[in-house]
């Protein structure tokens, strides 16, 4: 169809055959996709044309009241649904009443005439923020079927324009961070297809994410019957050109087109109601067609289709935006070899940080990790396929994963049970695995036996030596990195990363960590067997010496002690907000009575812990030293909820309780048959727990200290790029990988389009929930608890710190939003070391992510808090303010009301 214009140089009506997929700004997402589909070999798209966004712009420009209404809509409170609803209705009415200029009307009616004035048409909205790779906007604007006659087409074009401002569309845009003014509406007009059957094809399983499995929903007549929920569809599951599952529904109703326009519901004849809408052969044919479309667009597709006597017609295709991305596999070693299946384990679930990371963040973690890590959706994963494929290493891997997080183990076992998922036999022994820090490191020794006391004797000098080694290396880094800039900085960092990994993989450090972990496992197993106690080691780890993370919480109590005697300082800090005094509040403190003392206390704390923050493994996250106001709510909680000297008292109480528990355990063991031997063995393990359990947190602290020095140097380099006009702002480098950042420094050239795409991708990744286990087929597997000891209605999890507590649930997703009262129970997605100061003010802990040896579990035991982690969807199933009971010994949570 030829290009037609109602004004010179102004494209307002384009045939679908003239539209390219890069023209979404002109014809909207749907129009661009249909134009691209019309040129895919073997794909048939109904004839039609697009009324472009330029036409929409010109029409709206003729109605200045629309602009004023959009101002009011932008200023409306997004939570005031009634106001948004009323203003949206006013905008729609103004757009519809604006009318269509005569010239444009002639263009549209001329296009209709060329396709057939007596034909029926589908008139469909196609917004510029629609069918995007990151947000589909499916169903947010309107579609009208079986529109007959040019006048009716014009009327429904106006209605499509107005549907850009439906309440649901406005709210959806706000949730996706899209400004109403930046979105324009095109309209797609196509010849109606009057199908025998229609439906939706997902070229990947929309529930599991498996890219090998396609799902076809099918029903009789027009697809509106399925979309509206009038009938349940037939569902065909297709894998590798075969139907592997089908569910045939009873289809009592269908939607058919009326001869004069419009649609109606009809009753399906009884003998036809249980007949499949498609044959198996047709379902396979449709999936093959879908694979061709998927290959063209480069990602899984949600495809609307119709079937007539002469085959399938495709009426829409959009990306499936809810799927978690698949890691990019390593290159195939031999030319011509196919890709082998892979199984990936989430690093974020080991690290207790499942948020999306920016490219500089995840690429820096990759560079400092001990084995290869793969990025997907802004998260990192380790390919454990070689260890799963080898019988010699599989059991050890599953054992370690199960101790860390039973859901990861169950997910891995679920994948291994699949007949269709066959792992390759490894060519060599693969001993690498994720270590205690979620890095990949040397193989974790299998649990079960006692540690080697000759190597890990409970000598405090071992930990002191390790800390000194780390501090010496850190001091050298701090001294040397200051002198580096430009390409020389990146050459230096390549060497610094090797030193980083050398420190992390120090054999003595690993043995010390394993000594504490193995001793803990031994005590829980043996004391359970000998004394019938669950998680007996928990009380023995209370106030373990040298735990840098628990000390961080206690030291913040000392900061509160320095501030509490000064009411004007307390009042000032209460008013501190990021958008007021913000992070300059320290300068204001010195003007107040007692302010100098308060400032000195906070700055002393920051010198030791200022490199920490929420989600600290992501180097792009702001550190406490960069935003000290982040600490103010925590300090004020401590001022309100604790008395002077609380830190020393709490530590001493924990130490004495651990000592009493030790004496009680040893006394009871000596009363058993062969009691002296059992008590002596238990004493050795208790000594090892006390000597080494606290050290487990130190390597992570050392990593984050190094990361802060890296970040400071990299931001200085980014500042130079901004001054030289290479970048717009320093934080743009966060959206480049480390290698890309280095390339920019060396070439003095940056690609602003790449940075813009990365920012958009990051926003979409933030909305995704990463799975614990991910296969190379794209299947997300989260595992399940196989337990029969959890009361009905209770939420199962992993017991990590003994005791039972009942209290008010405080569901907190952001540390800055924490407002706690005595006896509250913290419920959150995950906690990393930055959350530990909050643990002092709560009575119990529930998290969605975590394992026996992750940071939240360790600190909960240190502080004696009953805790259950790994509670799937805890922040959704537990409402803020509900009363709950945490069973930290048995591993479940009861919701009391």
C-alpha positions in Angstrom: 0.0 0.0 0.0 1.4 3.4 -1.0 2.4 6.1 1.4 -0.3 8.7 1.8 -0.2 12.1 3.6 -2.7 14.8 4.3 0.0 17.4 4.8 3.3 17.7 3.0 6.1 16.1 4.9 3.8 14.8 7.6 3.3 11.0 7.7 -0.1 10.3 9.1 -1.3 7.1 7.4 1.1 4.3 6.5 0.4 0.8 5.1 1.6 -2.0 7.3 4.0 -3.1 4.6 5.7 0.3 4.8 6.3 0.1 8.5 9.6 -1.2 10.1 10.2 -2.5 13.6 12.4 0.6 14.3 9.4 2.9 13.8 7.7 2.4 17.1 7.9 6.2 17.7 5.7 6.7 14.6 3.3 3.7 14.7 3.5 2.5 18.3 4.7 -0.8 19.5 1.9 -2.9 18.1 2.1 -1.3 14.7 5.9 -1.7 14.5 5.7 -5.4 15.4 2.9 -6.0 12.9 4.9 -4.2 10.2 7.9 -6.4 10.9 5.7 -9.5 11.1 4.3 -8.8 7.6 7.7 -9.3 6.2 8.7 -12.5 8.0 8.8 -15.4 5.6 5.8 -17.7 6.1 3.9 -15.4 8.4 0.6 -14.0 7.3 -0.7 -10.8 8.8 -4.2 -9.3 7.9 -3.9 -6.3 5.5 -4.1 -3.0 7.1 -2.7 0.5 7.8 -1.5 2.6 10.7 -2.8 6.1 11.7 0.5 7.4 13.0 1.4 9.2 16.2 2.0 12.3 14.1 -1.7 12.4 13.4 -2.4 12.0 17.1 0.0 14.9 17.9 -1.7 17.2 15.5 -5.1 16.4 16.7 -4.2 16.9 20.4 -2.4 20.2 19.5 -5.8 21.5 18.3 -7.2 20.9 21.8 -5.2 23.1 24.3 -7.5 21.9 27.2 -5.8 18.5 26.9 -2.5 20.1 27.9 -4.0 21.8 30.9 -5.6 18.6 32.0 -2.4 16.7 31.7 -0.7 19.2 34.0 -3.4 18.5 36.6 -3.1 14.8 36.1 0.7 15.0 36.6 0.2 16.8 39.9 -2.4 14.3 41.2 -1.4 12.0 44.1 -0.8 8.6 42.4 -2.4 7.0 45.5 -5.6 9.0 45.1 -7.4 6.6 42.7 -10.6 8.7 42.7 -8.7 11.9 41.5 -6.8 9.9 38.9 -10.0 8.3 37.7 -11.8 11.7 37.3 -9.0 13.5 35.6 -8.4 10.6 33.2 -12.1 10.7 32.2 -11.8 14.4 31.5 -8.7 13.9 29.3 -10.4 11.1 27.4 -13.5 13.2 26.8 -11.4 16.2 25.6 -9.4 14.0 23.1 -12.6 12.4 21.7 -14.3 15.8 21.3 -11.2 17.3 19.5 -12.4 15.8 16.2 -10.5 14.6 13.2 -9.3 17.3 10.6 -10.9 16.9 7.2 -7.6 16.2 5.5 -6.7 13.4 8.0 -10.3 12.0 7.8 -9.9 11.8 4.0 -6.6 10.0 4.4 -8.1 7.4 6.7 -11.3 6.8 4.6 -9.2 6.6 1.5 -7.1 3.8 3.1 -10.3 2.0 4.1 -11.7 2.3 0.5 -8.5 0.7 -0.9 -8.9 -2.3 1.4 -12.7 -2.5 0.9 -15.4 -0.2 2.3 -17.8 -3.0 2.9 -15.2 -5.1 4.8 -15.1 -5.4 8.6 -12.1 -4.1 10.5 -10.3 -4.4 13.7 -9.3 -1.0 15.1 -6.6 -1.3 17.6 -4.6 1.0 19.9 -0.8 1.1 19.4 0.9 3.3 21.9 4.6 4.2 21.8 5.0 2.7 25.3 3.6 -0.7 24.3 4.9 -4.1 23.4 8.3 -3.1 24.6 11.0 -5.6 25.6 10.7 -4.4 29.2 7.0 -3.7 29.6 4.2 -5.1 27.3 1.4 -2.8 28.4 -0.9 -5.6 27.3 -4.6 -4.7 27.6 -3.9 -1.1 28.8 -5.5 0.5 25.7 -8.6 -0.4 23.7 -9.3 -2.6 20.7 -12.5 -2.7 18.7 -13.5 -5.6 16.6 -15.8 -6.0 13.5 -16.0 -2.2 12.8 -17.9 -1.8 9.5 -17.8 1.3 7.3 -15.5 4.3 7.0 -17.6 6.5 9.5 -17.4 3.8 12.1 -13.6 3.4 11.6 -13.1 7.2 12.1 -15.3 7.1 15.3 -13.2 4.2 16.7 -9.9 5.8 15.8 -10.9 8.6 18.1 -11.9 6.2 20.9 -8.5 4.5 20.6 -6.7 7.8 21.0 -8.8 8.5 24.1 -8.0 5.1 25.5 -4.4 6.3 26.0 -5.8 7.9 29.1 -7.8 5.2 30.7 -7.3 5.0 34.4 -5.6 1.6 34.1 -3.2 2.9 31.4 -2.3 6.0 33.5 -1.6 3.9 36.6 0.4 1.3 34.7 2.6 4.0 33.2 3.3 5.5 36.6 4.3 2.1 38.0 6.7 1.7 35.1 8.2 5.2 35.5 6.8 6.6 32.2 5.5 10.2 31.9 2.1 10.6 30.3 3.4 13.4 28.1 6.1 11.2 26.6 3.6 8.6 25.3 1.7 9.0 22.0 -0.9 6.9 20.3 -1.0 5.4 16.9 -4.0 3.3 15.7 -3.8 0.0 13.7 -6.7 -0.7 11.3 -6.8 -4.2 9.8 -9.1 -6.4 7.8 -11.1 -8.5 10.3 -10.4 -12.2 10.3 -13.4 -14.3 11.1 -11.8 -17.4 12.5 -12.9 -20.9 13.3 -10.5 -20.8 16.3 -8.2 -18.3 17.9 -6.1 -17.8 20.9 -2.6 -17.1 22.3 0.7 -18.8 21.8 3.5 -18.3 24.3 6.8 -19.5 22.8 8.2 -20.0 26.3 6.3 -21.4 29.3 5.0 -18.2 31.0 4.9 -19.9 34.4 8.3 -21.8 34.6 10.1 -19.8 32.0 11.3 -22.9 30.1 12.2 -21.7 26.6 12.0 -25.2 25.1 8.3 -25.5 26.1 5.6 -23.6 24.2 2.0 -23.2 25.4 -1.0 -22.7 23.2 -4.3 -21.5 24.5 -7.1 -22.1 22.0 -10.9 -21.6 21.8 -13.6 -21.3 19.1 -14.5 -18.1 17.3 -12.9 -14.7 18.2 -10.2 -14.5 20.8 -12.3 -12.1 22.9 -14.0 -15.2 24.6 -10.6 -16.2 26.0 -9.4 -12.7 26.9 -12.6 -11.8 28.7 -12.6 -15.0 30.6 -15.9 -16.1 29.1 -14.5 -19.6 28.5 -11.6 -21.7 29.6 -9.2 -22.4 26.8 -7.9 -25.7 25.5 -4.2 -25.8 26.5 -1.5 -27.5 24.5 2.0 -27.9 25.7 4.5 -28.4 22.9 8.2 -29.4 23.2 10.6 -30.4 20.4 7.8 -30.5 17.8 5.6 -32.8 19.8 2.5 -32.2 22.0 3.6 -33.4 25.4 0.5 -32.3 27.3 -3.1 -31.1 26.6 -6.1 -30.0 28.5 -9.3 -29.9 26.6 -11.9 -27.6 28.1 -15.7 -27.6 27.8 -16.3 -24.6 25.7 -20.0 -23.6 26.1 -19.7 -20.1 24.7 -17.9 -18.3 21.9 -17.8 -14.8 20.5 -18.7 -14.3 16.8 -18.9 -11.2 14.6 -22.3 -9.8 13.6 -22.9 -9.1 9.9 -23.6 -5.4 10.5 -20.7 -4.8 12.9 -20.0 -5.6 16.5 -19.8 -9.0 18.2 -22.0 -11.2 20.2 -21.8 -14.2 22.5 -23.2 -17.5 21.1 -23.8 -20.9 22.5 -21.6 -23.6 21.2 -23.5 -26.7 20.1 -23.4 -29.4 22.8 -21.7 -32.0 20.5 -19.0 -29.5 19.7 -18.2 -28.2 23.3 -15.7 -30.9 24.1 -14.1 -31.0 20.6 -10.5 -29.6 20.6 -10.2 -26.2 19.0 -7.0 -27.4 17.4 -5.6 -30.8 16.4 -2.2 -31.8 17.7 -0.7 -31.3 14.2 -2.2 -27.8 14.1 -0.7 -26.9 17.5 2.7 -28.1 16.4 2.4 -26.1 13.2 1.5 -23.0 15.1 4.5 -23.4 17.5 6.8 -23.8 14.5 5.4 -20.5 13.2 5.9 -19.0 16.6 9.6 -20.1 16.7 10.1 -18.3 13.4 8.6 -15.2 14.9 10.7 -15.6 18.0 13.9 -15.9 16.0 13.1 -12.7 14.1 12.5 -10.6 17.2 15.3 -12.4 19.2 13.3 -13.1 22.4 10.3 -15.2 23.5 6.9 -13.9 22.2 3.3 -13.7 23.3 1.5 -14.2 20.0 -2.2 -13.7 19.2 -3.4 -15.9 16.3 -6.5 -16.9 14.3 -7.2 -20.0 12.3 -9.3 -20.0 9.2 -9.9 -22.5 6.4 -6.6 -21.5 4.7 -4.4 -21.5 7.7 -3.1 -19.3 10.5 -3.1 -15.5 10.7 -1.0 -13.6 13.2 -2.7 -10.5 14.6 -0.2 -9.5 17.3 3.2 -10.4 18.7 4.8 -8.9 21.7 7.8 -9.8 24.0 7.0 -11.9 27.1 8.3 -9.4 29.7 7.8 -11.5 32.8 10.5 -14.1 32.0 13.8 -14.1 33.9 16.6 -13.8 31.4 18.9 -16.8 30.6 22.6 -16.5 31.3 24.8 -16.3 28.2 26.6 -19.7 28.0 30.4 -20.0 27.6 31.6 -20.3 24.0 31.4 -23.8 22.6 34.9 -25.2 22.7 34.9 -27.1 19.4 33.5 -25.7 16.2 30.3 -27.4 15.3 29.5 -28.7 18.8 26.1 -27.8 20.2 25.4 -26.1 23.5 25.1 -28.5 26.5 22.5 -28.0 29.2 23.5 -26.0 32.2 22.2 -25.5 35.7 22.9 -22.2 37.4 22.7 -21.4 41.1 21.9 -17.9 42.3 24.9 -16.0 43.9 22.4 -13.5 45.3 20.7 -16.1 47.4 24.1 -17.0 48.9 24.9 -13.4 49.5 21.5 -12.4 50.9 21.2 -9.8 48.3 18.8 -10.6 45.4 18.2 -7.1 44.1 19.3 -6.3 40.5 22.8 -5.0 40.2 24.0 -2.4 37.7 26.6 -3.5 35.1 29.6 -2.1 36.9 28.4 -3.8 40.1 28.0 -7.3 38.7 31.0 -7.1 36.4 33.3 -6.1 39.3 32.0 -9.1 41.4 32.7 -11.3 38.4 36.3 -10.0 38.2 37.0 -10.6 41.9 35.2 -14.0 42.1 37.1 -17.3 42.3 35.2 -19.1 39.5 33.3 -17.9 36.5 29.9 -16.2 37.1 27.3 -15.6 34.6 25.0 -12.5 34.5 21.3 -12.6 33.8 18.7 -10.0 34.7 21.3 -8.0 36.7 22.1 -11.0 38.9 24.9 -13.4 39.0 24.8 -17.2 38.7 27.3 -20.0 39.0 27.1 -22.9 36.6 27.2 -26.0 38.8 26.5 -28.5 35.9 30.0 -30.0 36.0 29.7 -30.8 39.7 26.2 -32.2 39.2 27.3 -34.3 36.3 30.1 -36.0 38.2 28.8 -38.6 40.7 32.0 -38.0 42.7 31.1 -34.3 43.4 27.3 -34.3 43.1 26.6 -35.6 46.6 29.1 -33.2 48.2 27.6 -30.2 46.3 24.0 -31.2 47.3 25.0 -31.6 50.9 26.7 -28.2 51.1 23.8 -26.5 49.2 21.3 -28.2 51.5 23.1 -27.0 54.6 23.1 -23.5 53.2 19.5 -23.4 51.8 17.3 -26.5 51.6 15.3 -24.9 48.8 18.4 -24.7 46.6 19.1 -28.4 47.2 15.5 -29.3 46.4 15.5 -27.2 43.3 18.7 -29.0 42.1 17.2 -32.4 42.8 14.0 -31.4 41.0 16.1 -30.7 37.8 18.1 -33.8 38.2 15.0 -35.9 38.2 13.9 -34.7 34.8 14.3 -37.2 32.0 14.6 -34.5 29.4 17.5 -32.7 31.1 20.7 -34.7 30.7 23.9 -33.2 31.9 27.1 -34.0 30.0 29.8 -36.2 31.6 32.6 -33.8 32.6 36.0 -34.3 31.0 37.9 -33.5 34.2 37.3 -33.1 37.9 35.6 -29.9 38.7 36.2 -28.9 42.3 35.2 -25.3 42.2 32.1 -24.2 44.0 30.7 -21.1 45.8 32.4 -20.5 49.1 31.0 -19.2 52.3 30.8 -15.6 50.9 28.9 -16.5 47.8 32.0 -16.1 45.8 33.2 -19.1 44.1 36.0 -20.7 45.8 37.8 -23.9 46.7 35.6 -26.9 47.3 33.8 -26.9 50.6 34.7 -30.0 52.5 31.8 -32.4 53.1 30.2 -32.2 56.5 29.9 -35.0 58.9 33.2 -35.6 60.6 35.1 -33.5 63.1 37.5 -30.9 61.7 41.2 -31.5 61.7 42.2 -30.2 65.1 45.9 -30.2 64.2 45.2 -27.6 61.5 42.4 -25.7 63.2 43.2 -25.9 66.9 41.2 -23.3 68.9 44.0 -20.7 69.0 42.9 -17.1 69.0 46.3 -16.2 67.6 45.2 -17.7 64.2 42.4 -15.2 63.8 44.6 -12.4 64.9 47.2 -13.4 62.3 44.5 -13.5 59.6 43.1 -10.1 60.5 46.6 -8.7 60.4 47.3 -10.2 57.0 44.1 -8.7 55.6 44.7 -5.2 57.1 48.3 -5.2 55.8 47.1 -6.0 52.3 44.3 -3.4 52.6 46.7 -0.7 53.7 49.0 -1.3 50.7 46.0 -1.0 48.4 44.9 2.3 50.0 48.4 3.6 49.7 49.0 2.6 46.1 45.7 3.3 44.5 45.8 7.0 45.3 48.6 7.5 42.8 46.8 5.9 39.9 44.6 7.5 37.2 43.6 7.0 33.6 44.7 3.7 31.9 47.3 3.2 34.6 44.5 2.9 37.2 43.0 0.0 35.3 46.4 -1.7 34.9 46.8 -1.4 38.6 43.3 -2.7 39.3 44.0 -5.9 37.3 46.9 -6.6 39.7 44.8 -5.5 42.7 42.0 -8.0 41.8 44.6 -10.8 41.8 45.7 -9.7 45.3 42.0 -9.5 46.3 41.5 -13.2 45.3 44.7 -14.2 46.9 43.5 -12.8 50.3 40.1 -14.4 49.8 41.5 -17.8 49.0 44.1 -17.8 51.8 44.2 -21.5 52.9 44.5 -20.7 56.6 41.5 -18.4 56.3 39.4 -21.1 54.7 40.4 -23.6 57.3 39.5 -21.2 60.1 36.1 -20.6 58.5 35.4 -24.2 58.0 36.6 -25.0 61.5 33.8 -22.9 62.9 31.2 -24.2 60.5 32.1 -27.8 60.9 32.2 -27.6 64.6 28.7 -26.0 64.6 27.4 -28.8 62.4 29.1 -31.5 64.6 27.6 -30.1 67.8 24.1 -29.8 66.3 24.3 -33.4 65.1 25.9 -35.0 68.1 24.1 -33.1 70.8 20.8 -33.8 69.0 21.8 -37.5 68.9 23.1 -37.7 72.5 20.9 -35.2 74.3 17.8 -34.9 72.1 18.4 -31.1 71.6 17.7 -29.2 68.3 20.2 -26.7 67.1 22.1 -26.9 70.3 25.1 -24.9 69.0 23.0 -21.7 68.7 23.3 -20.8 72.3 27.0 -21.7 72.3 27.7 -19.0 69.6 26.2 -16.2 71.6 28.7 -13.2 71.8 31.4 -15.1 69.9 34.5 -12.9 70.0 35.7 -11.1 66.9 32.5 -11.0 64.9 32.9 -7.7 63.0 29.3 -7.7 61.9 27.8 -8.1 65.4 30.3 -5.6 66.7 29.0 -3.1 64.1 25.5 -3.2 65.7 26.9 -3.0 69.2 29.1 0.0 68.3 26.1 1.9 67.1 24.6 1.5 70.6 27.7 3.4 71.8 27.0 6.1 69.2 23.5 6.4 70.8 25.1 6.7 74.2 27.1 9.7 73.0 24.0 11.4 71.6 21.3 10.5 74.2 22.4 13.1 76.8 21.9 16.0 74.4 18.2 16.7 73.7 18.9 19.4 71.1 21.0 17.0 69.1 18.2 14.3 69.4 15.6 16.9 68.2 17.8 18.0 65.3 18.4 14.4 64.2 14.7 13.7 64.4 14.1 16.4 61.8 17.0 15.4 59.5 15.7 14.2 56.1 17.6 13.5 52.9 15.8 16.3 51.1 16.4 18.8 53.9 19.7 18.8 55.7 20.4 15.5 54.0 24.0 14.3 54.2 25.3 17.7 55.2 23.8 17.2 58.6 27.1 16.5 60.2 28.2 20.1 59.5 25.1 21.4 61.3 25.7 19.3 64.4 28.6 21.3 65.6 26.4 24.4 66.0 24.3 22.6 68.7 25.1 22.0 72.4 26.7 18.5 72.5 26.9 18.5 68.7 30.7 18.1 68.5 30.5 15.0 70.7 27.8 13.6 68.5 29.6 14.3 65.3 32.8 12.8 66.6 31.0 9.6 67.6 29.3 9.3 64.2 32.5 9.9 62.3 34.4 7.4 64.4 31.8 4.8 63.6 32.0 5.7 59.9 35.8 5.3 59.9 35.3 1.7 60.8 32.0 0.9 59.1 31.4 3.6 56.5 32.2 1.4 53.6 29.1 -0.7 54.4 25.5 -0.2 53.1 22.5 -2.2 52.1 23.2 -4.5 49.1 26.9 -3.8 49.6 28.2 -6.4 47.1 27.0 -4.0 44.4 29.8 -1.4 44.2 27.4 1.1 42.7 25.3 1.3 45.9 25.8 4.4 48.1 28.0 3.7 51.1 27.2 5.0 54.6 30.2 7.3 54.3 28.6 8.7 51.2 25.2 9.1 52.8 25.6 9.1 56.5 22.0 10.3 57.0 21.1 6.7 56.3 22.2 5.8 59.8 20.1 8.5 61.6 16.9 6.4 61.9 18.9 3.5 63.4 20.7 5.8 65.8 17.4 7.4 67.0 15.9 3.9 67.5 18.8 3.1 69.7 18.4 6.3 71.7 14.7 5.6 72.3 14.8 1.8 72.9 18.0 1.3 74.9 19.7 2.7 78.0 23.3 3.8 78.5 25.9 1.0 78.4 23.6 -1.4 76.5 26.3 -2.6 74.2 28.5 -3.9 77.0 25.6 -5.4 78.9 24.2 -7.3 75.9 27.6 -8.7 74.9 28.3 -9.8 78.5 24.8 -11.4 78.9 25.3 -13.4 75.7 28.8 -14.5 76.8 27.6 -15.7 80.2 24.6 -17.5 78.7 26.9 -19.3 76.3 29.2 -20.2 79.2 26.3 -21.6 81.2 25.0 -23.6 78.2 28.5 -25.0 77.8 28.7 -26.1 81.4 25.2 -27.6 81.3 25.9 -29.5 78.1 29.2 -30.9 79.4 27.7 -31.9 82.7 24.8 -33.8 81.1 27.1 -35.5 78.7 29.3 -36.8 81.5 26.3 -38.5 83.0 25.8 -40.6 79.8 27.5 -43.9 79.1 31.0 -43.2 77.8 30.3 -39.6 79.0 33.9 -38.4 79.5 34.8 -39.2 75.9 31.7 -37.5 74.6 32.2 -34.5 76.9 35.8 -34.1 75.8 34.9 -34.3 72.1 32.1 -31.7 72.7 34.5 -29.4 74.6 36.9 -29.4 71.7 34.1 -28.5 69.3 32.8 -25.8 71.6 36.2 -24.2 71.8 36.5 -24.2 68.0 33.1 -22.6 67.7 34.1 -19.9 70.2 37.5 -19.4 68.5 36.4 -19.3 64.8 32.7 -18.7 64.5 33.1 -14.9 64.8 35.9 -14.8 62.1 33.5 -16.1 59.5 32.2 -12.5 59.0 35.6 -10.9 58.6 36.5 -11.9 55.0 33.3 -10.3 53.8 34.2 -7.1 55.7 37.7 -7.1 54.1 36.1 -7.5 50.6 33.8 -4.5 51.2 36.7 -2.4 52.5 38.6 -3.1 49.3 35.5 -2.4 47.2 35.1 1.0 48.8 38.7 1.9 47.8 38.0 0.6 44.2 34.9 2.7 44.1 36.5 5.9 45.2 39.2 5.6 42.6 36.7 4.7 39.8 34.5 7.6 40.7 37.4 10.0 40.6 38.1 8.7 37.1 34.5 9.1 36.1 34.6 12.7 37.4 37.5 13.4 35.0 35.5 12.0 32.2 32.6 14.3 33.0 35.0 17.3 33.2 36.4 16.4 29.8 32.9 16.1 28.3 33.1 12.4 27.7 30.2 11.6 30.1 27.2 13.6 31.2 27.4 12.5 34.9 29.7 10.4 37.0 27.1 7.7 37.8 26.8 6.9 34.0 29.7 4.6 34.5 27.6 2.4 36.8 25.7 1.3 33.7 28.9 0.2 31.9 30.7 -3.0 32.7 34.2 -2.7 34.1 35.7 -3.6 30.7 33.5 -1.0 29.0 34.5 1.6 31.5 38.2 0.9 30.9 37.6 1.1 27.1 36.0 4.6 27.6 39.0 5.7 29.6 41.4 4.6 27.0 39.5 5.8 24.0 37.9 9.0 25.6 34.7 8.1 23.8 31.4 6.8 25.3 28.1 5.7 23.7 25.2 7.6 25.4 22.7 5.3 23.6 24.2 2.3 25.3 24.0 3.9 28.7 20.4 4.9 28.0 19.5 1.3 27.1 21.3 0.0 30.1 19.3 2.3 32.4 16.1 1.1 30.8 17.1 -2.5 31.2 18.0 -2.0 34.8 14.6 -0.6 35.6 13.0 -3.7 34.1 15.3 -6.0 35.9 14.4 -4.4 39.3 10.8 -5.8 38.8 12.0 -9.4 38.3 12.4 -11.9 41.1 15.5 -14.1 40.6 15.1 -17.8 41.1 17.3 -19.9 43.3 18.1 -22.2 40.4 17.9 -21.5 36.7 18.5 -23.8 33.8 19.9 -23.0 30.4 16.4 -23.7 29.0 15.2 -20.7 31.1 13.3 -22.7 33.7 13.2 -21.0 37.0 13.2 -23.5 39.9 12.8 -22.3 43.5 12.4 -25.6 45.3 10.0 -26.6 48.1 10.1 -27.9 51.7 9.3 -31.6 51.8 8.1 -31.6 55.5 5.2 -33.0 57.4 6.0 -31.4 60.8 4.6 -27.9 60.0 1.1 -27.1 61.4 -1.6 -26.4 58.9 -1.6 -22.8 57.8 2.0 -22.2 59.1 4.8 -20.9 56.8 7.7 -23.4 56.5 11.3 -22.2 56.5 14.7 -23.0 57.8 15.4 -23.0 61.5 18.6 -20.9 62.0 18.4 -19.6 65.6 16.6 -21.4 68.4 13.7 -20.1 70.5 10.1 -19.1 70.1 8.8 -15.6 70.2 5.4 -14.0 69.5 5.0 -10.4 68.5 3.9 -7.8 66.0 5.3 -8.3 62.5 7.0 -5.4 60.9 7.3 -6.0 57.2 10.2 -3.8 56.1 11.6 -3.8 52.6 13.8 -0.8 53.0 16.1 -0.2 55.9 15.3 3.5 55.8 11.6 2.8 56.5 12.3 0.9 59.8 10.3 2.1 62.7 10.4 -0.5 65.5 9.0 -0.9 69.0 10.1 -3.3 71.7 9.0 -6.8 70.9 8.5 -6.4 67.1 9.5 -9.1 64.7 11.4 -8.1 61.6 10.0 -9.6 58.4 11.9 -8.8 55.2 13.1 -10.3 51.9 16.8 -10.5 52.9 19.3 -9.0 55.3 22.9 -8.4 54.7 25.5 -7.1 57.3 24.1 -3.5 57.0 20.9 -4.7 58.6 22.6 -6.0 61.7 22.2 -2.8 63.8 18.5 -3.2 63.4 18.6 -6.7 65.0 19.3 -5.2 68.4 15.8 -3.7 68.5 13.8 -6.7 67.4 12.6 -9.8 69.1 12.7 -12.2 66.2 13.6 -12.5 62.5 11.8 -13.9 59.4 13.4 -13.6 55.9 12.5 -14.9 52.5 16.1 -15.7 51.6 18.9 -17.2 53.7 20.6 -20.3 55.0 22.3 -21.6 58.1 25.5 -19.7 57.5 24.3 -16.6 55.8 24.8 -13.3 57.6 21.3 -12.8 59.0 21.4 -16.3 60.5 24.8 -15.8 62.0 23.9 -12.4 63.6 20.5 -13.7 64.8 22.4 -16.4 66.7 25.0 -13.9 68.0 22.2 -11.8 69.5 20.0 -14.7 70.6 17.0 -13.9 68.3 14.6 -16.7 67.3 14.9 -16.7 63.5 13.4 -18.5 60.5 14.8 -17.8 57.0 14.0 -19.1 53.6 10.2 -18.5 54.1 8.9 -18.2 50.5 6.9 -15.0 49.9 7.0 -14.1 53.6 6.7 -10.3 52.9 3.5 -11.0 50.9 1.9 -13.6 53.1 2.5 -11.8 56.3 0.9 -8.3 56.6 2.6 -5.5 58.4 1.1 -5.3 62.0 -0.1 -8.9 62.2 0.7 -10.9 65.2 2.9 -13.9 64.4 4.8 -16.5 66.3 8.3 -17.5 65.1 9.4 -21.0 65.9 13.2 -20.6 65.5 13.9 -24.1 66.8 11.5 -26.0 64.5 11.6 -23.7 61.4 8.2 -22.3 60.8 6.1 -19.2 61.4 2.5 -19.1 62.6 0.2 -16.2 61.6 -2.0 -15.5 64.7 -4.2 -12.7 63.3 
